[in-house]
Amino acid sequence: MDTRSLIQMPGYRYNEYLLVLSPHEELWNKIKKVKEEFSEKYKSEQAKWGKPHITLLNFVQFEMLEERIVNRLKTIAMGYTPFKIELKDFGSFPSHTIYINIETKQQVQNLIRAIKPAQQLLTLNKENKPHFIDDPHLTVARKLTPWQYEQGWIEYSHKHFTGRFIADSMLLIKRKVGDKAYQIVQRFEFMNLPVTTKQGELFM
């Protein structure tokens, strides 16, 4: 996403947004520990401060559209069914990222597909379109230098990790362009309800 092409217009504030799945507390802490150990051994600051989550998509949009975006995502989530996510061992994107594998990737991809119809609302301009994650994963460390990646992957390609959680909600977080820390906008519960498109059927 090329945030350099963004020109601050007076009165128009925009943010970077992430839509994520977050593991339950016990697993969150277990993953945090993996990230901290990696950070200490391979001097990766990002591994230490990056929160454990599975990113579904990221986008930049005007703050004034936030309420509409929240309403749209809430509607999608209300009609969605909770599902199980299985994590197993480690994978990598050569030369820059090491992550925890998602065994049940198809489930996450199905959810991303269900969000795609909202694409237009999430698009700021033609240079800044929402980025939907094609290959869902749970990052341990990214933006690694060649030595961090090579040394780290030699170790983590042989390491084991297991974890599972029920994805029963998704979380929208945001930060001002250029900031490091994200803040929570809203959590959307998966409620498996017949919403909007099926409303007509309720009265038949």
PyMOL commands that set and color helices and strands:
alter all, ss='L'
color gray80, all
select helices_A, chain A and resi 3-5+25-42+45-49+63-78+105-122+146-156+196-202
alter helices_A, ss='H'
color red, helices_A
select strands_A, chain A and resi 14-21+54-62+83-93+97-102+131-132+138-141+162-167+169-176+183-189
alter strands_A, ss='S'
color yellow, strands_A
deselect
rebuild
show_as cartoon
